[in-house]
Amino acid sequence: MVEIFLRTLPFFAIIGLGYWAGRSRFFTEDATAYLTKFVFYFALSAMLFRFAATLPFAEIFNGRLVLGYLLGTMAVYLLATFVAWIRGLDIPTAAVEAQCAAIGNVGFLGLPMLALLLSEAAIGPVMLVLAVDLVVFSSLIVILIHAGRDGRLSLATLRLIGLGLVKNPMIVSISAGMLWSAFQVPVPDPMNDFLTLLGGAATPGALFAIGASLASKSAERVQIAAWLSFCKLVIHPACVAIALIWLIPVASFPASVAIAAAALPVAGNVYMLAAHYRVAPHRASAAILLSTAASILTVPVVIAWLAAL
């Protein structure tokens, strides 16, 4: 347990450094936005494409893992939605809370950290988890917000979702890499060196950007944020564990990777969606801040538990 905590500490230390830079205004919000854009569109996309293109397709795609993770994530999504409904919240606000409860920071935090802690063999399962989050649940929140406001699902909303998926560089890079792998096309050495060099900036850049972005987050609505953080850090990995160990059993290693990914704190893009649609952005902000701080302790506990299985 202590050893795992010490191995995760450098990741959170870089997040802390980014937080200090943002809080002290050494890094302005504009600087943070541009760093995030560089990581999102270039560094992380290069890393994802290289890993997907160089891994055998059979090692990446696992239908049972996708189904089990989807089942476990949908369970906590529905739980958070039910609790929001009991409290009398409207559909868009309930959708934002459910997104906080179920969608973790898999791309910016999970991919680099789990690849180091669990070996590079973890990259395939992590990419599948990321793909499910982006394709299914990022689409679902847009559907619920628009349907909750308009009372119906329009063709324009479906077009908006389709364009969002096509323009998302993480989805594009994973899909392109998997196609490259499926056709067994070798990656030329100069191209591989280019992707390795550019992708190497993803880990420190993403972690620093997470911390710098947290500096602008508020800790309002602490009770709600605590509930959503508990859902994300405890209930979500528990639901995914039940799904992948008992309901739809998969091999131990990919199951452990997916469970560890489910234990990650709330994703930053939940706040971006909430702010864009002007639906409970402070609630999402507080959940991201609180869950990220708490995950310094909870993530090592989950990984230690998985290692003991």
Short mmCIF file of the C-alpha atoms (twelve columns), coordinates in Angstrom:
data_MODEL
# 
_entry.id   MODEL 
# 
loop_
_atom_site.group_PDB 
_atom_site.id 
_atom_site.type_symbol 
_atom_site.label_atom_id 
_atom_site.label_alt_id 
_atom_site.label_comp_id 
_atom_site.label_asym_id 
_atom_site.label_seq_id 
_atom_site.Cartn_x 
_atom_site.Cartn_y 
_atom_site.Cartn_z 
_atom_site.pdbx_PDB_model_num 
ATOM 1   C CA . MET A 1   0.000   0.000   0.000   1 
ATOM 2   C CA . VAL A 2   2.737   2.493   0.992   1 
ATOM 3   C CA . GLU A 3   4.806   1.488   -2.031  1 
ATOM 4   C CA . ILE A 4   1.871   2.108   -4.396  1 
ATOM 5   C CA . PHE A 5   1.154   5.449   -2.724  1 
ATOM 6   C CA . LEU A 6   4.784   6.496   -3.219  1 
ATOM 7   C CA . ARG A 7   4.642   5.453   -6.883  1 
ATOM 8   C CA . THR A 8   1.510   7.537   -7.495  1 
ATOM 9   C CA . LEU A 9   2.892   10.499  -5.555  1 
ATOM 10  C CA . PRO A 10  4.998   11.959  -8.429  1 
ATOM 11  C CA . PHE A 11  1.883   12.144  -10.616 1 
ATOM 12  C CA . PHE A 12  -0.032  14.075  -7.991  1 
ATOM 13  C CA . ALA A 13  3.058   16.177  -7.259  1 
ATOM 14  C CA . ILE A 14  3.048   17.406  -10.883 1 
ATOM 15  C CA . ILE A 15  -0.673  18.134  -10.536 1 
ATOM 16  C CA . GLY A 16  0.152   20.069  -7.358  1 
ATOM 17  C CA . LEU A 17  2.872   22.004  -9.178  1 
ATOM 18  C CA . GLY A 18  0.379   22.931  -11.885 1 
ATOM 19  C CA . TYR A 19  -2.113  23.971  -9.220  1 
ATOM 20  C CA . TRP A 20  0.492   26.268  -7.637  1 
ATOM 21  C CA . ALA A 21  1.322   27.767  -11.038 1 
ATOM 22  C CA . GLY A 22  -2.340  28.488  -11.702 1 
ATOM 23  C CA . ARG A 23  -3.117  29.683  -8.201  1 
ATOM 24  C CA . SER A 24  -0.147  32.057  -8.123  1 
ATOM 25  C CA . ARG A 25  -1.092  33.335  -11.604 1 
ATOM 26  C CA . PHE A 26  2.337   32.284  -12.905 1 
ATOM 27  C CA . PHE A 27  0.203   30.350  -15.352 1 
ATOM 28  C CA . THR A 28  -2.814  32.399  -16.444 1 
ATOM 29  C CA . GLU A 29  -6.111  30.808  -17.466 1 
ATOM 30  C CA . ASP A 30  -5.215  31.528  -21.101 1 
ATOM 31  C CA . ALA A 31  -1.863  29.778  -20.686 1 
ATOM 32  C CA . THR A 32  -3.604  26.778  -19.121 1 
ATOM 33  C CA . ALA A 33  -6.128  26.676  -21.960 1 
ATOM 34  C CA . TYR A 34  -3.377  26.636  -24.593 1 
ATOM 35  C CA . LEU A 35  -1.380  23.982  -22.732 1 
ATOM 36  C CA . THR A 36  -4.516  21.842  -22.488 1 
ATOM 37  C CA . LYS A 37  -5.164  22.328  -26.199 1 
ATOM 38  C CA . PHE A 38  -1.588  21.256  -27.055 1 
ATOM 39  C CA . VAL A 39  -1.871  18.109  -24.940 1 
ATOM 40  C CA . PHE A 40  -5.377  17.280  -26.180 1 
ATOM 41  C CA . TYR A 41  -4.827  17.792  -29.909 1 
ATOM 42  C CA . PHE A 42  -1.160  16.883  -30.307 1 
ATOM 43  C CA . ALA A 43  0.733   15.133  -27.489 1 
ATOM 44  C CA . LEU A 44  -2.001  12.834  -26.147 1 
ATOM 45  C CA . SER A 45  -3.286  12.079  -29.642 1 
ATOM 46  C CA . ALA A 46  0.229   11.072  -30.740 1 
ATOM 47  C CA . MET A 47  0.570   8.800   -27.700 1 
ATOM 48  C CA . LEU A 48  -2.821  7.154   -28.286 1 
ATOM 49  C CA . PHE A 49  -2.223  6.605   -31.999 1 
ATOM 50  C CA . ARG A 50  1.245   5.106   -31.450 1 
ATOM 51  C CA . PHE A 51  0.031   2.694   -28.795 1 
ATOM 52  C CA . ALA A 52  -3.046  1.661   -30.805 1 
ATOM 53  C CA . ALA A 53  -1.067  1.258   -34.048 1 
ATOM 54  C CA . THR A 54  1.754   -0.790  -32.540 1 
ATOM 55  C CA . LEU A 55  -0.335  -3.129  -30.374 1 
ATOM 56  C CA . PRO A 56  -1.901  -6.222  -31.980 1 
ATOM 57  C CA . PHE A 57  -5.590  -5.562  -32.627 1 
ATOM 58  C CA . ALA A 58  -6.577  -8.643  -30.612 1 
ATOM 59  C CA . GLU A 59  -4.822  -7.177  -27.556 1 
ATOM 60  C CA . ILE A 60  -6.776  -3.929  -27.809 1 
ATOM 61  C CA . PHE A 61  -10.369 -4.920  -28.486 1 
ATOM 62  C CA . ASN A 62  -12.166 -6.940  -25.812 1 
ATOM 63  C CA . GLY A 63  -15.929 -7.060  -26.227 1 
ATOM 64  C CA . ARG A 64  -16.608 -8.519  -22.769 1 
ATOM 65  C CA . LEU A 65  -14.516 -5.801  -21.134 1 
ATOM 66  C CA . VAL A 66  -16.439 -3.098  -23.015 1 
ATOM 67  C CA . LEU A 67  -19.783 -4.623  -22.036 1 
ATOM 68  C CA . GLY A 68  -18.805 -5.122  -18.382 1 
ATOM 69  C CA . TYR A 69  -17.389 -1.616  -18.004 1 
ATOM 70  C CA . LEU A 70  -20.449 -0.161  -19.728 1 
ATOM 71  C CA . LEU A 71  -22.766 -2.094  -17.387 1 
ATOM 72  C CA . GLY A 72  -20.907 -1.019  -14.235 1 
ATOM 73  C CA . THR A 73  -20.689 2.612   -15.337 1 
ATOM 74  C CA . MET A 74  -24.356 2.733   -16.316 1 
ATOM 75  C CA . ALA A 75  -25.261 1.396   -12.851 1 
ATOM 76  C CA . VAL A 76  -23.618 4.314   -11.031 1 
ATOM 77  C CA . TYR A 77  -24.924 6.725   -13.699 1 
ATOM 78  C CA . LEU A 78  -28.490 5.575   -13.003 1 
ATOM 79  C CA . LEU A 79  -27.923 5.692   -9.228  1 
ATOM 80  C CA . ALA A 80  -26.766 9.318   -9.377  1 
ATOM 81  C CA . THR A 81  -29.688 10.156  -11.682 1 
ATOM 82  C CA . PHE A 82  -32.160 8.521   -9.275  1 
ATOM 83  C CA . VAL A 83  -30.780 10.473  -6.299  1 
ATOM 84  C CA . ALA A 84  -30.999 13.695  -8.345  1 
ATOM 85  C CA . TRP A 85  -34.620 12.852  -9.267  1 
ATOM 86  C CA . ILE A 86  -35.509 12.306  -5.584  1 
ATOM 87  C CA . ARG A 87  -34.095 15.776  -4.860  1 
ATOM 88  C CA . GLY A 88  -36.347 17.262  -7.533  1 
ATOM 89  C CA . LEU A 89  -33.651 18.288  -9.997  1 
ATOM 90  C CA . ASP A 90  -34.427 18.864  -13.675 1 
ATOM 91  C CA . ILE A 91  -33.099 16.527  -16.367 1 
ATOM 92  C CA . PRO A 92  -30.112 18.666  -17.483 1 
ATOM 93  C CA . THR A 93  -28.843 19.146  -13.904 1 
ATOM 94  C CA . ALA A 94  -29.343 15.465  -13.122 1 
ATOM 95  C CA . ALA A 95  -27.359 14.603  -16.262 1 
ATOM 96  C CA . VAL A 96  -24.418 16.752  -15.133 1 
ATOM 97  C CA . GLU A 97  -24.434 15.113  -11.690 1 
ATOM 98  C CA . ALA A 98  -24.584 11.634  -13.246 1 
ATOM 99  C CA . GLN A 99  -21.659 12.536  -15.520 1 
ATOM 100 C CA . CYS A 100 -19.637 13.619  -12.466 1 
ATOM 101 C CA . ALA A 101 -20.453 10.327  -10.747 1 
ATOM 102 C CA . ALA A 102 -19.463 8.097   -13.657 1 
ATOM 103 C CA . ILE A 103 -16.831 9.727   -15.899 1 
ATOM 104 C CA . GLY A 104 -13.220 9.814   -14.730 1 
ATOM 105 C CA . ASN A 105 -10.070 11.549  -15.900 1 
ATOM 106 C CA . VAL A 106 -8.968  8.553   -17.957 1 
ATOM 107 C CA . GLY A 107 -7.263  10.404  -20.804 1 
ATOM 108 C CA . PHE A 108 -5.138  12.979  -18.993 1 
ATOM 109 C CA . LEU A 109 -4.479  11.097  -15.725 1 
ATOM 110 C CA . GLY A 110 -5.395  7.438   -16.176 1 
ATOM 111 C CA . LEU A 111 -3.493  6.623   -19.359 1 
ATOM 112 C CA . PRO A 112 -0.037  7.796   -18.225 1 
ATOM 113 C CA . MET A 113 -0.413  6.725   -14.586 1 
ATOM 114 C CA . LEU A 114 -1.847  3.252   -15.137 1 
ATOM 115 C CA . ALA A 115 0.640   2.536   -17.932 1 
ATOM 116 C CA . LEU A 116 3.454   3.184   -15.457 1 
ATOM 117 C CA . LEU A 117 1.900   1.492   -12.427 1 
ATOM 118 C CA . LEU A 118 0.444   -1.556  -14.180 1 
ATOM 119 C CA . SER A 119 2.837   -1.792  -17.178 1 
ATOM 120 C CA . GLU A 120 2.261   -0.816  -20.818 1 
ATOM 121 C CA . ALA A 121 -0.026  -3.838  -21.178 1 
ATOM 122 C CA . ALA A 122 -2.635  -1.677  -19.417 1 
ATOM 123 C CA . ILE A 123 -2.824  0.706   -22.384 1 
ATOM 124 C CA . GLY A 124 -5.229  -1.422  -24.450 1 
ATOM 125 C CA . PRO A 125 -7.892  -1.746  -21.697 1 
ATOM 126 C CA . VAL A 126 -7.493  1.929   -20.760 1 
ATOM 127 C CA . MET A 127 -8.134  2.975   -24.366 1 
ATOM 128 C CA . LEU A 128 -11.309 0.864   -24.439 1 
ATOM 129 C CA . VAL A 129 -12.521 2.500   -21.215 1 
ATOM 130 C CA . LEU A 130 -11.734 5.921   -22.675 1 
ATOM 131 C CA . ALA A 131 -13.589 5.097   -25.883 1 
ATOM 132 C CA . VAL A 132 -16.716 4.013   -23.960 1 
ATOM 133 C CA . ASP A 133 -16.665 7.212   -21.909 1 
ATOM 134 C CA . LEU A 134 -16.261 9.425   -24.967 1 
ATOM 135 C CA . VAL A 135 -18.620 7.677   -27.372 1 
ATOM 136 C CA . VAL A 136 -21.423 6.585   -25.042 1 
ATOM 137 C CA . PHE A 137 -21.529 8.916   -22.048 1 
ATOM 138 C CA . SER A 138 -20.299 12.148  -23.637 1 
ATOM 139 C CA . SER A 139 -23.071 11.647  -26.196 1 
ATOM 140 C CA . LEU A 140 -25.619 10.753  -23.506 1 
ATOM 141 C CA . ILE A 141 -25.166 13.983  -21.538 1 
ATOM 142 C CA . VAL A 142 -25.681 16.077  -24.675 1 
ATOM 143 C CA . ILE A 143 -28.829 14.096  -25.503 1 
ATOM 144 C CA . LEU A 144 -30.245 14.510  -21.981 1 
ATOM 145 C CA . ILE A 145 -29.495 18.232  -21.771 1 
ATOM 146 C CA . HIS A 146 -31.090 18.987  -25.146 1 
ATOM 147 C CA . ALA A 147 -34.047 16.650  -24.550 1 
ATOM 148 C CA . GLY A 148 -34.578 18.130  -21.082 1 
ATOM 149 C CA . ARG A 149 -34.654 21.658  -22.483 1 
ATOM 150 C CA . ASP A 150 -36.582 21.065  -25.713 1 
ATOM 151 C CA . GLY A 151 -38.758 18.159  -24.601 1 
ATOM 152 C CA . ARG A 152 -37.644 16.111  -27.614 1 
ATOM 153 C CA . LEU A 153 -34.574 14.794  -29.404 1 
ATOM 154 C CA . SER A 154 -34.034 16.709  -32.628 1 
ATOM 155 C CA . LEU A 155 -32.031 15.857  -35.725 1 
ATOM 156 C CA . ALA A 156 -29.834 18.888  -34.995 1 
ATOM 157 C CA . THR A 157 -28.849 17.354  -31.644 1 
ATOM 158 C CA . LEU A 158 -27.866 14.075  -33.299 1 
ATOM 159 C CA . ARG A 159 -25.861 16.009  -35.880 1 
ATOM 160 C CA . LEU A 160 -24.125 17.917  -33.081 1 
ATOM 161 C CA . ILE A 161 -23.211 14.649  -31.333 1 
ATOM 162 C CA . GLY A 162 -21.903 13.121  -34.559 1 
ATOM 163 C CA . LEU A 163 -19.736 16.144  -35.318 1 
ATOM 164 C CA . GLY A 164 -18.437 16.155  -31.743 1 
ATOM 165 C CA . LEU A 165 -17.326 12.534  -32.048 1 
ATOM 166 C CA . VAL A 166 -15.712 13.038  -35.444 1 
ATOM 167 C CA . LYS A 167 -13.830 16.127  -34.235 1 
ATOM 168 C CA . ASN A 168 -12.640 14.595  -30.958 1 
ATOM 169 C CA . PRO A 169 -8.892  13.957  -31.442 1 
ATOM 170 C CA . MET A 170 -8.793  11.141  -28.866 1 
ATOM 171 C CA . ILE A 171 -11.514 9.189   -30.671 1 
ATOM 172 C CA . VAL A 172 -9.904  9.886   -34.041 1 
ATOM 173 C CA . SER A 173 -6.414  8.839   -32.880 1 
ATOM 174 C CA . ILE A 174 -7.645  5.640   -31.184 1 
ATOM 175 C CA . SER A 175 -9.789  4.687   -34.206 1 
ATOM 176 C CA . ALA A 176 -7.016  5.447   -36.709 1 
ATOM 177 C CA . GLY A 177 -4.479  3.514   -34.638 1 
ATOM 178 C CA . MET A 178 -6.758  0.489   -34.302 1 
ATOM 179 C CA . LEU A 179 -7.366  0.476   -38.068 1 
ATOM 180 C CA . TRP A 180 -3.614  0.704   -38.643 1 
ATOM 181 C CA . SER A 181 -3.135  -2.245  -36.298 1 
ATOM 182 C CA . ALA A 182 -5.994  -4.251  -37.822 1 
ATOM 183 C CA . PHE A 183 -4.439  -3.986  -41.288 1 
ATOM 184 C CA . GLN A 184 -1.044  -4.928  -39.783 1 
ATOM 185 C CA . VAL A 185 0.729   -2.002  -41.391 1 
ATOM 186 C CA . PRO A 186 4.214   -1.532  -39.885 1 
ATOM 187 C CA . VAL A 187 4.935   1.916   -38.429 1 
ATOM 188 C CA . PRO A 188 8.032   3.381   -40.165 1 
ATOM 189 C CA . ASP A 189 10.903  4.206   -37.800 1 
ATOM 190 C CA . PRO A 190 10.899  7.985   -38.479 1 
ATOM 191 C CA . MET A 191 7.147   8.097   -37.874 1 
ATOM 192 C CA . ASN A 192 7.476   6.042   -34.687 1 
ATOM 193 C CA . ASP A 193 10.260  8.327   -33.423 1 
ATOM 194 C CA . PHE A 194 8.130   11.388  -34.183 1 
ATOM 195 C CA . LEU A 195 5.116   9.947   -32.321 1 
ATOM 196 C CA . THR A 196 7.294   8.859   -29.392 1 
ATOM 197 C CA . LEU A 197 8.885   12.289  -29.075 1 
ATOM 198 C CA . LEU A 198 5.583   14.177  -29.333 1 
ATOM 199 C CA . GLY A 199 3.699   11.675  -27.177 1 
ATOM 200 C CA . GLY A 200 6.374   11.963  -24.493 1 
ATOM 201 C CA . ALA A 201 5.066   15.444  -23.721 1 
ATOM 202 C CA . ALA A 202 1.606   14.070  -22.941 1 
ATOM 203 C CA . THR A 203 2.223   12.807  -19.414 1 
ATOM 204 C CA . PRO A 204 3.862   15.864  -17.771 1 
ATOM 205 C CA . GLY A 205 1.817   18.265  -19.903 1 
ATOM 206 C CA . ALA A 206 -1.511  16.623  -19.047 1 
ATOM 207 C CA . LEU A 207 -0.768  16.388  -15.326 1 
ATOM 208 C CA . PHE A 208 0.421   19.994  -15.144 1 
ATOM 209 C CA . ALA A 209 -2.665  21.128  -17.089 1 
ATOM 210 C CA . ILE A 210 -4.953  19.255  -14.675 1 
ATOM 211 C CA . GLY A 211 -3.410  21.079  -11.714 1 
ATOM 212 C CA . ALA A 212 -3.424  24.492  -13.380 1 
ATOM 213 C CA . SER A 213 -7.081  24.081  -14.366 1 
ATOM 214 C CA . LEU A 214 -8.014  23.073  -10.796 1 
ATOM 215 C CA . ALA A 215 -6.720  26.456  -9.572  1 
ATOM 216 C CA . SER A 216 -9.740  28.142  -11.164 1 
ATOM 217 C CA . LYS A 217 -12.241 25.659  -9.708  1 
ATOM 218 C CA . SER A 218 -14.396 26.542  -6.700  1 
ATOM 219 C CA . ALA A 219 -15.414 24.341  -3.771  1 
ATOM 220 C CA . GLU A 220 -19.028 25.468  -3.547  1 
ATOM 221 C CA . ARG A 221 -21.845 23.003  -2.762  1 
ATOM 222 C CA . VAL A 222 -19.455 20.828  -0.783  1 
ATOM 223 C CA . GLN A 223 -22.113 18.329  0.358   1 
ATOM 224 C CA . ILE A 224 -23.209 17.597  -3.207  1 
ATOM 225 C CA . ALA A 225 -19.582 17.482  -4.372  1 
ATOM 226 C CA . ALA A 226 -18.790 15.018  -1.571  1 
ATOM 227 C CA . TRP A 227 -21.654 12.739  -2.671  1 
ATOM 228 C CA . LEU A 228 -20.596 12.870  -6.323  1 
ATOM 229 C CA . SER A 229 -16.944 12.281  -5.358  1 
ATOM 230 C CA . PHE A 230 -17.988 9.259   -3.283  1 
ATOM 231 C CA . CYS A 231 -19.892 7.908   -6.286  1 
ATOM 232 C CA . LYS A 232 -16.892 8.408   -8.556  1 
ATOM 233 C CA . LEU A 233 -14.091 7.194   -6.270  1 
ATOM 234 C CA . VAL A 234 -15.883 4.372   -4.423  1 
ATOM 235 C CA . ILE A 235 -19.207 3.324   -5.957  1 
ATOM 236 C CA . HIS A 236 -18.055 3.453   -9.593  1 
ATOM 237 C CA . PRO A 237 -15.057 1.103   -9.176  1 
ATOM 238 C CA . ALA A 238 -17.215 -1.164  -6.978  1 
ATOM 239 C CA . CYS A 239 -19.897 -1.417  -9.679  1 
ATOM 240 C CA . VAL A 240 -17.320 -2.069  -12.408 1 
ATOM 241 C CA . ALA A 241 -15.673 -4.713  -10.181 1 
ATOM 242 C CA . ILE A 242 -19.002 -6.495  -9.676  1 
ATOM 243 C CA . ALA A 243 -19.662 -6.414  -13.421 1 
ATOM 244 C CA . LEU A 244 -16.219 -7.623  -14.527 1 
ATOM 245 C CA . ILE A 245 -15.520 -10.145 -11.775 1 
ATOM 246 C CA . TRP A 246 -18.941 -11.734 -11.272 1 
ATOM 247 C CA . LEU A 247 -21.513 -10.707 -13.898 1 
ATOM 248 C CA . ILE A 248 -19.430 -10.676 -17.101 1 
ATOM 249 C CA . PRO A 249 -16.101 -12.194 -16.008 1 
ATOM 250 C CA . VAL A 250 -12.997 -11.242 -17.960 1 
ATOM 251 C CA . ALA A 251 -9.336  -12.051 -17.420 1 
ATOM 252 C CA . SER A 252 -7.843  -10.714 -14.207 1 
ATOM 253 C CA . PHE A 253 -5.462  -8.146  -15.679 1 
ATOM 254 C CA . PRO A 254 -7.819  -6.240  -18.023 1 
ATOM 255 C CA . ALA A 255 -10.499 -6.342  -15.327 1 
ATOM 256 C CA . SER A 256 -8.058  -4.809  -12.825 1 
ATOM 257 C CA . VAL A 257 -7.108  -2.074  -15.292 1 
ATOM 258 C CA . ALA A 258 -10.753 -1.154  -15.947 1 
ATOM 259 C CA . ILE A 259 -11.542 -1.117  -12.216 1 
ATOM 260 C CA . ALA A 260 -8.510  1.101   -11.547 1 
ATOM 261 C CA . ALA A 261 -9.633  3.428   -14.364 1 
ATOM 262 C CA . ALA A 262 -13.091 3.599   -12.777 1 
ATOM 263 C CA . ALA A 263 -11.473 4.754   -9.509  1 
ATOM 264 C CA . LEU A 264 -10.056 7.927   -11.090 1 
ATOM 265 C CA . PRO A 265 -11.407 11.382  -10.142 1 
ATOM 266 C CA . VAL A 266 -14.044 13.307  -12.093 1 
ATOM 267 C CA . ALA A 267 -12.953 14.279  -15.608 1 
ATOM 268 C CA . GLY A 268 -12.282 17.917  -16.406 1 
ATOM 269 C CA . ASN A 269 -14.397 17.807  -19.569 1 
ATOM 270 C CA . VAL A 270 -17.524 17.433  -17.389 1 
ATOM 271 C CA . TYR A 271 -16.982 21.010  -16.241 1 
ATOM 272 C CA . MET A 272 -16.434 22.166  -19.832 1 
ATOM 273 C CA . LEU A 273 -19.757 20.632  -20.883 1 
ATOM 274 C CA . ALA A 274 -21.558 22.045  -17.838 1 
ATOM 275 C CA . ALA A 275 -20.112 25.519  -18.469 1 
ATOM 276 C CA . HIS A 276 -20.884 25.349  -22.193 1 
ATOM 277 C CA . TYR A 277 -24.544 24.500  -21.582 1 
ATOM 278 C CA . ARG A 278 -24.728 26.634  -18.396 1 
ATOM 279 C CA . VAL A 279 -25.971 23.732  -16.317 1 
ATOM 280 C CA . ALA A 280 -24.581 23.490  -12.753 1 
ATOM 281 C CA . PRO A 281 -20.971 24.403  -13.622 1 
ATOM 282 C CA . HIS A 282 -20.093 25.187  -9.983  1 
ATOM 283 C CA . ARG A 283 -21.373 21.762  -8.957  1 
ATOM 284 C CA . ALA A 284 -19.149 20.059  -11.513 1 
ATOM 285 C CA . SER A 285 -16.223 22.309  -10.564 1 
ATOM 286 C CA . ALA A 286 -16.484 21.393  -6.878  1 
ATOM 287 C CA . ALA A 287 -16.777 17.669  -7.675  1 
ATOM 288 C CA . ILE A 288 -13.628 17.780  -9.832  1 
ATOM 289 C CA . LEU A 289 -11.645 19.653  -7.175  1 
ATOM 290 C CA . LEU A 290 -12.763 17.477  -4.253  1 
ATOM 291 C CA . SER A 291 -12.485 14.136  -6.054  1 
ATOM 292 C CA . THR A 292 -9.005  14.947  -7.385  1 
ATOM 293 C CA . ALA A 293 -7.779  15.874  -3.896  1 
ATOM 294 C CA . ALA A 294 -9.326  12.750  -2.349  1 
ATOM 295 C CA . SER A 295 -7.998  10.475  -5.102  1 
ATOM 296 C CA . ILE A 296 -4.449  10.981  -3.792  1 
ATOM 297 C CA . LEU A 297 -5.472  8.508   -1.072  1 
ATOM 298 C CA . THR A 298 -8.269  6.496   -2.682  1 
ATOM 299 C CA . VAL A 299 -6.556  5.514   -5.959  1 
ATOM 300 C CA . PRO A 300 -3.594  3.801   -4.202  1 
ATOM 301 C CA . VAL A 301 -6.078  1.942   -1.964  1 
ATOM 302 C CA . VAL A 302 -7.975  0.590   -4.978  1 
ATOM 303 C CA . ILE A 303 -4.788  -0.402  -6.823  1 
ATOM 304 C CA . ALA A 304 -3.420  -2.091  -3.678  1 
ATOM 305 C CA . TRP A 305 -6.700  -4.018  -3.327  1 
ATOM 306 C CA . LEU A 306 -6.509  -5.110  -6.960  1 
ATOM 307 C CA . ALA A 307 -2.891  -6.220  -6.510  1 
ATOM 308 C CA . ALA A 308 -3.945  -8.401  -3.571  1 
ATOM 309 C CA . LEU A 309 -6.639  -10.244 -5.572  1 
# 
